[in-house]
Amino acid sequence: MIHALNLIHIQGQISEHPLKVDPSAFILQTCQRAIVIQTTPLESLALANLDIFEGKDAYEFLLETICGLKSKLLGESEIVAQFKEAFSNYLANEQRSSVILRVLEKLFKDAKQIRREYLLKIGQQSYAGIARRIIQTKVDTDSVLILGSGQLARDVIKQLEKKYQIYISARNTSKVSQIQNEFSGRNIKTVDWSNKDSYQSFTTIINTIGADYVIFNHDFFKSRKSPSSLFIDLGSPCAIETSLMANDGVFRLTDVFNHGEKLDLEKQSKIKMARSAIRGVVDKRVETLGHNHPFSWEELQFSH
């Protein structure tokens, strides 16, 4: 079964490549990459920022990715939620592949084992977690404005909700309402997306929106009133344009990565052990999934 896997890894957005994706393919799109899994033969592709994996190598790549070992912030856990969301979307695909479903179900199980045995308590494991640490060390505030309404915005809320009053602003008002309902016990307040001047009253802003165009330019940052203001940009592609740097209170993704590395140097040995364990798990999966076995709907469920 694993031998049937064909995987395309794209560094960037899938829309940037002229790919012919099989209707039964599983697709994962994040701010860093796109992954396409299918059981039909792949095109002969020679494009920049694109890698192809087959069979065992494809499964090993998937397992390292879902464990956060292919992310810029090694060991980050937000990728798990992204995989689960993509899996839920795939279940709604009427042309979904039973082979891919079976493999993904085992992937979640193997990833849970690797994380439990090797990647727990390795320090900050997410962009949201590091953003929280930056806030705690850089500013004295009781409220935070979060920009965006995707999964990353939710992850940030989970990190901050117990200590800070959360405000949220995004173009998609229906998704904002969903977030308010999801965190109904935390009284999350909204800020009008079209009134960006109102953002200036917030000492601390976290942006989770990535875009190929500038959303927050020089004028926006010049208008920041407080000299101790903090703007953390987690969006990718970067949607801000300013000469201000981390020392000026503007943190970009690279600054978040660097901050995480300073906090988490001790996790390198655990990550090395995790990679070694993944190779062993992949070998076992090649044996157990070497043939098609019947499976039930219950087997497709994965634990949170």
C-alpha positions in Angstrom: 0.0 0.0 0.0 2.8 2.4 0.9 4.5 1.4 -2.3 1.7 3.0 -4.2 2.3 6.5 -2.8 3.5 9.3 -5.1 4.1 12.6 -3.3 4.9 16.1 -4.7 6.3 18.6 -2.3 6.2 22.3 -3.3 8.0 25.0 -1.4 5.3 27.7 -1.6 1.8 27.8 -2.9 0.4 25.1 -5.2 -1.2 27.8 -7.3 2.2 28.8 -8.4 2.8 25.6 -10.3 1.1 24.2 -13.4 0.3 20.8 -11.9 -2.3 18.4 -13.1 -3.6 16.9 -9.8 -5.5 13.7 -9.8 -9.1 14.1 -8.5 -8.4 11.5 -5.8 -5.3 13.3 -4.5 -4.9 14.4 -0.9 -3.7 18.0 -0.7 -2.1 19.9 2.2 -1.5 23.6 1.9 0.3 25.6 4.6 2.1 28.9 4.6 5.4 27.1 4.0 4.6 24.4 1.6 2.1 22.4 -0.4 2.0 18.5 -0.4 0.1 16.4 -3.0 -0.3 12.7 -2.4 -1.8 10.4 -5.1 -1.6 6.8 -6.1 -1.6 7.5 -9.9 1.7 8.1 -11.7 3.1 11.6 -11.5 3.9 13.8 -14.4 7.6 14.2 -15.4 8.2 17.5 -13.7 11.3 19.7 -13.6 10.2 22.8 -11.7 12.0 24.9 -9.2 11.1 24.5 -5.5 9.5 21.1 -6.1 10.5 17.6 -4.9 9.0 14.2 -5.7 9.0 11.2 -3.3 7.7 7.7 -3.9 6.7 4.7 -1.7 8.7 4.4 1.5 10.5 7.7 1.0 7.1 9.5 0.6 5.8 8.1 3.9 9.0 9.0 5.7 8.7 12.5 4.4 5.1 12.8 5.5 6.0 11.5 9.0 8.9 13.9 9.4 6.6 16.7 8.2 3.7 16.0 10.5 6.2 15.8 13.4 7.4 19.3 12.6 10.8 18.1 11.5 10.5 19.7 8.1 9.4 23.1 9.5 11.7 26.0 9.9 10.8 25.9 13.6 11.8 22.3 14.4 9.3 20.4 16.4 6.5 22.9 15.9 3.0 21.4 16.6 0.8 23.6 14.5 1.4 21.3 11.5 -0.7 18.6 13.2 -3.8 20.7 13.2 -3.2 21.6 9.5 -2.9 17.9 8.6 -6.2 17.2 10.5 -8.0 20.0 8.7 -6.8 18.7 5.4 -7.8 15.2 6.3 -11.3 16.3 7.2 -11.6 18.1 3.9 -10.4 14.9 2.1 -13.1 12.9 3.7 -15.6 15.1 1.9 -14.0 14.3 -1.4 -16.3 11.8 -3.2 -13.3 10.6 -5.2 -11.0 10.0 -2.2 -8.7 7.0 -2.4 -9.1 4.2 0.2 -5.4 3.6 0.0 -4.5 7.2 0.8 -7.1 7.2 3.7 -5.6 4.0 5.2 -2.1 5.5 5.0 -3.1 8.8 6.5 -4.8 7.0 9.4 -1.6 5.2 10.2 0.4 8.4 9.7 -1.6 10.1 12.5 -1.0 7.1 14.8 2.7 7.0 14.1 3.1 10.8 14.5 1.3 10.6 17.9 3.8 7.9 19.0 6.9 9.9 17.9 5.7 13.1 19.5 4.8 11.4 22.7 8.1 9.5 23.0 10.6 12.1 21.7 9.1 15.5 21.2 7.3 16.4 24.4 8.7 19.1 26.6 11.3 20.3 24.1 10.5 24.0 24.8 8.5 26.2 22.6 6.9 24.0 19.9 4.9 26.5 17.9 5.0 29.9 16.4 2.1 30.9 18.7 4.1 29.7 21.8 7.1 31.7 20.9 4.9 34.7 20.2 3.6 34.4 23.7 7.1 34.3 25.1 8.1 37.4 23.2 5.1 39.3 24.6 5.9 38.2 28.1 9.5 39.4 27.9 9.1 42.5 25.8 5.9 44.3 26.9 3.6 44.9 29.9 0.1 44.6 28.5 -3.3 43.1 29.3 -4.7 42.9 25.8 -3.6 41.6 22.4 -5.0 42.3 18.9 -4.8 39.2 16.6 -5.1 39.8 12.9 -6.5 36.9 10.8 -9.1 34.2 11.3 -7.3 30.9 10.2 -5.9 28.1 12.2 -2.8 30.0 13.2 -5.0 32.7 14.7 -6.8 30.0 16.8 -3.5 28.7 17.9 -2.4 32.1 19.1 -5.7 32.6 21.0 -5.2 29.3 22.8 -1.7 30.4 23.9 -2.9 33.8 25.1 -6.5 33.5 26.2 -5.9 32.8 29.9 -3.8 35.9 30.5 -4.9 38.5 28.0 -8.0 40.1 26.7 -8.2 39.0 23.1 -9.3 41.2 20.2 -9.5 39.9 16.7 -9.8 41.6 13.3 -10.1 39.9 9.9 -11.6 40.4 6.5 -13.8 37.3 6.8 -16.4 38.3 9.4 -18.1 34.9 9.3 -14.9 33.1 10.4 -14.4 35.7 13.1 -17.9 34.9 14.4 -17.0 31.2 14.3 -13.9 31.9 16.4 -16.0 33.9 18.9 -18.4 31.0 19.3 -15.5 28.5 19.6 -14.0 30.6 22.5 -17.3 31.8 23.8 -16.2 31.7 27.4 -13.3 34.2 26.7 -15.3 37.2 25.5 -13.2 37.7 22.4 -13.9 41.2 21.0 -13.8 42.3 17.4 -12.2 45.2 15.7 -13.4 46.4 12.3 -11.0 45.2 9.5 -11.7 48.3 7.4 -10.7 50.7 10.3 -7.0 50.0 10.6 -6.5 53.3 12.3 -8.1 51.7 15.4 -5.3 49.2 15.5 -3.0 51.9 16.8 -4.6 51.9 20.2 -3.2 48.4 20.8 0.3 48.1 22.3 0.6 44.5 21.1 -0.5 43.1 17.7 0.1 39.6 16.2 -0.5 39.2 12.5 -1.3 35.7 11.2 -2.1 36.8 7.6 0.2 36.0 4.8 -0.1 37.8 1.4 1.8 38.5 -1.8 1.0 42.2 -1.3 1.7 44.7 1.4 -1.1 45.0 4.0 0.8 47.1 6.6 3.2 49.7 5.1 5.7 52.3 6.4 2.9 54.7 7.2 1.1 52.2 9.4 4.2 51.6 11.5 5.0 55.3 11.7 1.6 55.8 13.3 2.3 53.4 16.1 1.9 55.7 19.1 3.6 53.8 21.9 7.4 53.6 21.9 7.1 50.2 23.6 4.6 48.8 21.0 5.1 45.3 19.7 4.1 43.9 16.3 4.7 40.2 15.7 4.3 39.1 12.1 3.6 35.3 11.7 2.2 35.6 8.2 3.9 34.0 5.2 4.4 35.4 2.7 5.3 38.5 4.7 2.7 41.2 4.2 4.5 44.0 6.1 6.8 46.7 4.7 8.9 48.7 7.2 12.5 49.3 8.0 11.8 48.7 11.7 13.4 45.6 13.2 13.1 43.4 16.3 15.0 46.0 18.3 12.2 48.4 17.3 9.5 46.1 18.4 8.7 44.6 14.9 9.3 40.8 14.9 9.2 38.9 11.6 9.1 35.1 11.1 12.9 35.0 10.9 13.1 36.7 14.3 10.6 34.2 15.7 12.7 31.4 14.4 15.9 32.9 16.0 14.1 33.5 19.3 12.9 29.9 19.3 16.4 28.6 18.6 17.8 30.6 21.6 15.1 29.2 23.8 15.3 25.6 22.5 18.9 24.6 21.9 18.4 21.7 24.3 15.9 20.1 22.0 18.4 19.2 19.3 19.3 15.8 20.8 15.6 14.8 21.1 15.0 15.8 17.5 17.9 13.6 16.4 16.4 10.7 18.3 13.0 11.4 16.8 14.4 11.3 13.3 16.1 7.9 14.0 12.9 6.5 15.5 10.9 7.7 12.4 13.1 5.6 10.2 12.3 2.5 12.3 8.6 3.3 12.3 8.6 3.7 8.5 10.3 0.3 8.1 7.5 -1.4 10.2 4.8 0.4 8.2 6.2 -0.8 5.0 5.8 -4.3 6.3 2.3 -3.8 7.8 1.0 -1.8 4.8 2.7 -3.8 2.2 -0.6 -5.1 0.9 -4.1 -3.9 0.7 -6.1 -4.9 3.8 -9.8 -4.3 4.3 -10.5 -1.6 6.9 -13.6 -0.2 8.6 -14.8 3.4 8.9 -13.8 3.4 12.5 -10.2 2.8 11.6 -10.2 6.1 9.7 -10.9 8.1 12.9 -7.9 9.5 14.6 -7.5 10.8 18.1 -6.9 14.4 19.0 
